[in-house]
Amino acid sequence: MGLKPFINLGPGDSIREELEFYGWEQRDLAEIMGMTEKHISQLVQNKVAVTYETACLLSKVFKQTPQFWLNLDANFRQRLQESAKVKETEAKALLYRYMPIRELRQLLDLPRKTDELVAAIKRFWGIGELDFGFLEKQAACFSKSDAHKGFNPFYALTWLQLSRNSLTAKLPSAKFNRARLETLARRLPEFTLNEPRNTRETNSANSVHHEEHEAHEGRLGKANPHLRGLRALRGERSNHRAVPSVDNGVVRFIQELGQCGVVFRQIDHFQQTYIDGASFFEGGRPVIVYTARHDRVDNFWFTMAHELGHVLLHEDNQGQVFIDSLDHLDLTNRREKEADDFAATLLKNAEILAAFKGVLRPSSARVQAVAERLGLHPGVVAGCLQHHGKAAWSSFHEFKDEVRPLLGKVV
């Protein structure tokens, strides 16, 4: 036999039963007790507490003791408080289960009171009821991977909604221009640098000579230890070359994205999401979002190239959202593989790997020389080697410029 749900009965329910027993109306009780009909109505609806005086009057009318009415009212009020606490806890548990509330508080002015918090979350999602069934359906679309055992799809969808909500302001005035974006994508390598094209061409020619000279000295050094000592005394020339700044290139690239009609946003990732970037269409405009999860120049440019691939190759399916972690790309997915190949071509991965074929321990000098020859920032070259397991992630810190400080200039 099923159990009936608990009903919190108060003194008003007992008064109503007594009135029915005696065949009285509320106005009869009001006249007997010398109270207004409004007050009697509030008693019957349990809207006002039973005072000691009221308890004494009720005891004279219905023959129970005053303590009976006082206890009935006290127990009713206590259960009301307990019920409210249970509902509050239930609501907060639901919010925390589906959303990274603590992290959201750092980005949004979320209220502390539970009822106000619930109202704010409803506005965040644009829903009328606190029901996250729609998130369950969307989360089921994420592909499962052993590399993503700690991945939380609900937090990822919250991040996506935060990104969508950020589109209410500062949209570029230009309409989406696909041809212009294709041209910008082809020019992406030059944006990784911050020096004029003619200077890079001179440096590139010098770098080829330097690579040949370095290889020649390396062969001689094995046979002549005094030559190695001489190189150490005079200093390795490549170690003194200035690494190109990414400042102007990053800023100009984002500005030109806007001129192509592409919306760019930087939204920090949430715990358990591992997101580097995302791309989707909103109102016919492509949107690219970057997290700066790995705040390194190589991560920025590889993420940009990958998301550009989605925008340019998969414009036919504007309803699809691509949320990407470069560490855990599902290359069995055709669209992800296409975007990954697109990014690899833009950033000359094949040329980089060919330049280091057979090199067991790439040096900083060689990384910089190859970067100059290919017209790339050395951080991009180093990142390619590290991504393909040709160099340790702990190496080449001198090339890993931070990007986050630059994004505030344009976002």
C-alpha positions in Angstrom: 0.0 0.0 0.0 1.4 3.4 -1.0 2.1 6.0 1.7 0.2 9.3 1.5 2.3 12.4 1.4 2.7 14.2 4.8 0.3 17.1 5.3 1.3 19.8 7.9 -2.0 20.4 9.8 -2.2 23.6 11.9 -4.7 25.0 14.5 -6.8 26.5 11.7 -7.5 23.0 10.4 -8.8 21.9 13.8 -10.9 25.1 14.1 -12.4 24.4 10.7 -13.4 20.8 11.9 -15.0 22.2 15.0 -17.0 24.8 13.1 -18.3 22.0 10.8 -19.2 19.9 13.9 -21.2 22.7 15.5 -22.6 23.9 12.2 -21.2 27.3 12.7 -19.8 29.8 10.2 -16.7 31.9 10.8 -18.8 35.0 11.6 -20.5 33.1 14.4 -17.1 32.2 16.0 -16.0 35.9 15.5 -19.1 37.1 17.5 -18.6 34.4 20.2 -14.9 35.3 20.7 -15.3 39.0 20.2 -12.9 39.1 17.3 -13.2 40.4 13.7 -14.2 38.1 11.0 -10.9 38.9 9.3 -8.9 37.7 12.2 -10.9 34.5 12.5 -10.4 33.9 8.7 -6.6 34.3 9.2 -6.7 31.8 12.1 -8.6 29.3 10.0 -6.0 29.7 7.2 -3.1 29.4 9.7 -1.8 32.8 8.7 -1.6 34.2 12.2 -0.1 32.5 15.3 -2.3 31.5 18.2 -1.5 33.7 21.2 -2.1 32.7 24.8 -5.2 34.8 25.0 -6.6 33.3 21.8 -5.8 29.8 23.1 -7.7 30.5 26.3 -10.8 31.7 24.3 -10.6 28.7 22.0 -10.5 26.4 25.0 -13.7 27.9 26.4 -15.5 27.6 23.0 -14.3 24.1 22.0 -13.5 22.6 25.5 -9.8 21.7 24.9 -7.1 23.1 27.1 -5.2 26.3 26.2 -2.0 24.2 26.0 -3.6 22.0 23.3 -4.0 25.1 21.0 -0.6 26.5 21.8 1.1 23.2 21.2 -0.8 22.7 17.9 0.3 26.1 16.7 3.9 25.7 17.9 4.3 22.3 16.1 2.8 23.7 13.0 5.2 26.6 12.9 8.2 24.4 13.5 7.3 22.1 10.7 6.8 25.0 8.4 10.4 26.2 9.2 11.7 22.6 8.7 9.8 22.3 5.4 11.3 25.6 4.1 14.8 24.5 5.1 14.3 21.2 3.3 13.1 23.0 0.1 15.9 25.5 0.3 18.5 22.7 0.6 16.9 20.7 -2.2 17.0 23.8 -4.5 20.6 24.6 -3.7 21.6 20.9 -4.2 20.0 21.0 -7.6 21.8 24.1 -8.6 25.2 22.9 -7.4 24.6 19.5 -9.1 24.2 21.1 -12.6 26.2 24.3 -12.3 29.6 25.5 -10.9 27.9 28.0 -8.6 31.1 29.0 -6.7 32.9 29.8 -10.0 29.9 31.6 -11.4 29.9 33.9 -8.4 33.3 35.2 -9.4 31.9 36.2 -12.8 28.3 37.1 -12.0 26.6 39.1 -9.3 24.6 36.1 -7.9 22.5 36.7 -4.8 23.1 34.7 -1.6 19.5 34.2 -0.6 18.2 31.0 -2.1 14.9 32.3 -3.5 16.8 35.2 -5.2 19.5 32.8 -6.4 16.9 30.5 -8.0 15.3 33.5 -9.7 18.7 34.6 -11.0 19.5 31.1 -12.4 16.1 31.0 -14.1 17.0 34.3 -15.9 20.5 32.9 -16.7 19.0 30.0 -18.6 15.8 31.7 -19.7 13.5 29.1 -18.1 10.3 29.5 -16.1 10.7 26.5 -13.8 13.8 25.1 -12.0 13.9 22.0 -14.1 17.2 20.9 -15.7 15.8 18.1 -17.8 16.8 20.0 -20.9 20.5 19.9 -19.7 20.2 16.1 -19.3 19.2 15.8 -23.0 22.0 18.1 -24.2 24.6 16.4 -22.1 23.8 13.1 -23.7 25.1 14.5 -27.0 28.7 14.7 -25.6 31.0 11.9 -26.8 32.4 9.7 -24.0 36.2 9.2 -23.7 38.4 7.6 -21.2 40.5 10.8 -21.3 37.5 12.7 -20.0 36.7 10.7 -16.9 36.5 13.9 -14.9 34.6 15.8 -17.6 31.4 17.4 -16.4 29.0 18.0 -19.4 26.6 20.1 -17.3 29.4 22.6 -16.3 30.5 22.7 -20.0 26.9 23.6 -21.0 26.8 26.3 -18.3 30.0 27.7 -19.7 28.4 27.7 -23.2 25.3 29.5 -21.9 27.6 32.1 -20.2 29.3 32.6 -23.6 25.9 33.0 -25.3 24.7 35.5 -22.7 27.9 37.6 -23.3 26.7 38.3 -26.8 24.2 41.0 -25.7 26.9 43.7 -26.0 29.9 44.8 -28.1 29.0 42.9 -31.3 31.0 43.9 -34.4 29.1 46.1 -36.8 30.4 44.2 -39.9 28.4 41.4 -41.4 29.9 38.0 -41.7 32.2 38.0 -44.8 33.4 34.5 -45.6 35.8 35.4 -48.3 37.5 37.9 -46.0 37.8 35.4 -43.2 39.3 32.8 -45.6 42.0 35.4 -46.5 42.6 36.2 -42.8 43.0 32.5 -42.0 45.6 32.1 -44.7 47.5 35.1 -43.1 47.3 33.6 -39.6 51.0 32.7 -39.4 52.1 36.3 -39.9 49.9 37.4 -37.0 51.8 35.0 -34.7 54.8 37.4 -35.2 55.1 41.1 -34.5 57.5 42.3 -37.1 57.3 43.6 -40.7 57.3 41.1 -43.5 60.5 42.4 -45.0 62.3 42.0 -41.7 61.1 38.4 -41.4 62.3 37.6 -44.9 65.8 38.8 -44.0 65.7 36.9 -40.7 64.5 33.8 -42.6 67.5 33.9 -44.9 69.8 34.4 -42.0 68.2 31.5 -40.1 68.9 29.1 -43.0 72.5 30.1 -42.9 72.5 29.8 -39.1 71.0 26.3 -39.2 73.7 25.2 -41.7 76.4 26.8 -39.6 75.1 25.3 -36.4 75.1 21.8 -37.9 78.6 22.3 -39.3 79.9 23.4 -35.9 78.1 20.5 -34.3 79.9 18.0 -36.4 83.2 19.7 -35.8 82.5 20.0 -32.1 82.3 16.2 -31.7 85.8 15.9 -33.1 87.3 19.1 -31.5 86.3 19.7 -27.9 88.3 23.0 -28.0 85.7 24.3 -30.6 82.9 23.6 -28.1 84.8 25.6 -25.5 85.2 28.4 -27.9 81.5 28.5 -28.6 80.7 28.6 -24.9 83.1 31.5 -24.4 81.7 33.6 -27.2 78.1 32.7 -26.3 75.6 30.9 -28.5 74.3 33.5 -31.0 70.8 32.0 -31.2 70.3 32.3 -27.5 70.7 36.0 -27.8 68.2 36.5 -30.6 65.1 38.4 -29.5 61.9 36.4 -29.4 59.2 38.3 -31.4 56.5 39.8 -29.2 52.9 38.6 -29.7 51.3 41.7 -28.5 50.5 43.5 -31.7 49.8 40.3 -33.6 47.1 39.0 -31.2 45.4 42.4 -30.9 45.4 42.9 -34.7 44.1 39.4 -35.4 41.1 39.8 -33.0 40.4 43.2 -34.5 40.4 41.8 -38.0 38.1 38.9 -36.9 35.6 41.6 -36.0 36.0 43.2 -39.4 35.2 39.8 -40.9 31.9 39.8 -38.9 33.2 37.2 -36.4 32.4 37.6 -32.7 35.3 36.9 -30.4 34.9 36.3 -26.6 37.3 35.3 -23.9 35.5 33.3 -21.2 37.4 31.5 -18.5 36.8 27.7 -18.4 35.2 26.0 -15.4 36.6 23.2 -13.4 36.0 19.7 -14.9 35.4 21.1 -18.4 39.0 21.2 -19.9 37.7 23.6 -22.6 40.2 25.5 -24.8 37.7 27.0 -27.2 34.4 26.8 -28.9 32.7 28.0 -32.1 29.1 28.3 -33.1 26.8 30.5 -35.1 24.4 33.0 -33.4 22.0 34.9 -35.5 24.0 34.1 -38.7 27.2 35.3 -37.1 30.1 33.0 -36.3 31.2 33.2 -32.7 34.7 32.0 -31.4 35.3 31.7 -27.7 38.7 31.2 -26.1 39.3 30.2 -22.5 43.0 30.8 -22.0 43.0 27.6 -20.0 46.6 27.2 -21.0 47.7 30.8 -21.1 50.3 30.3 -23.8 50.8 31.7 -27.3 50.9 28.3 -28.9 47.6 27.3 -27.3 46.0 30.6 -28.4 47.0 30.2 -32.1 46.2 26.5 -32.3 42.8 27.1 -30.8 42.1 30.0 -33.1 43.1 27.9 -36.1 41.0 25.0 -35.0 37.9 27.1 -34.5 38.4 28.9 -37.8 38.4 25.4 -39.3 34.9 24.7 -37.8 33.6 28.1 -39.0 34.8 27.9 -42.5 34.4 24.1 -43.1 31.2 23.5 -41.2 29.1 26.6 -41.9 26.5 24.4 -43.5 25.4 23.2 -40.0 25.0 26.5 -38.2 22.9 24.8 -35.4 25.9 22.8 -34.2 28.1 23.9 -31.4 31.8 22.8 -31.2 33.3 22.7 -27.7 36.9 21.7 -27.9 39.7 20.6 -25.7 42.9 20.4 -27.7 44.3 17.8 -25.3 41.3 15.5 -25.9 40.1 16.0 -29.5 37.9 13.1 -30.7 39.6 12.6 -34.1 37.2 9.8 -34.9 34.6 12.6 -35.4 34.8 13.6 -39.0 34.3 17.3 -38.3 36.8 17.5 -35.5 39.4 15.7 -37.8 38.7 18.2 -40.6 39.2 21.2 -38.2 42.3 19.6 -36.8 43.8 19.1 -40.2 42.9 22.6 -41.2 44.7 24.0 -38.2 47.7 21.8 -38.8 48.0 23.1 -42.4 47.6 26.7 -41.4 50.3 26.5 -38.7 52.7 24.3 -40.9 52.8 21.3 -38.7 54.1 19.0 -41.4 57.0 21.5 -42.2 57.8 21.8 -38.5 58.0 18.0 -38.0 60.0 17.6 -41.2 62.5 20.1 -39.9 63.1 18.1 -36.7 63.0 14.7 -38.3 65.7 12.6 -36.6 66.4 15.3 -34.0 66.2 13.6 -30.6 66.6 16.7 -28.4 65.5 19.9 -30.2 67.4 23.0 -29.0 66.0 26.4 -28.4 68.3 27.7 -31.1 67.0 25.3 -33.7 63.4 26.0 -32.7 63.9 29.7 -33.2 65.8 29.2 -36.5 63.0 27.0 -37.9 60.4 29.4 -36.7 62.1 32.3 -38.5 62.4 30.2 -41.7 58.7 29.2 -41.6 57.5 32.7 -40.5 56.0 31.5 -37.2 56.4 32.5 -33.6 58.9 30.0 -32.0 56.2 29.3 -29.3 54.1 27.8 -32.1 56.9 25.6 -33.3 57.7 24.5 -29.8 54.0 23.8 -29.1 53.8 21.6 -32.2 56.8 19.6 -31.2 55.4 19.1 -27.7 51.9 18.2 -28.9 53.4 15.5 -31.1 55.6 14.2 -28.3 58.9 15.4 -29.9 59.7 17.6 -26.9 58.9 17.8 -23.2 56.1 20.1 -22.0 58.6 21.4 -19.4 60.9 22.8 -22.1 61.0 26.1 -24.1 59.4 28.3 -21.5 61.2 31.2 -23.0 58.9 31.0 -26.1 55.6 30.6 -24.2 54.3 34.2 -24.0 51.1 34.8 -22.1 48.1 35.9 -24.1 45.5 36.8 -21.4 46.9 40.3 -20.6 46.5 41.2 -24.3 42.9 40.1 -24.6 41.7 42.8 -22.3 42.7 45.4 -24.9 40.2 44.1 -27.4 37.5 42.1 -25.6 
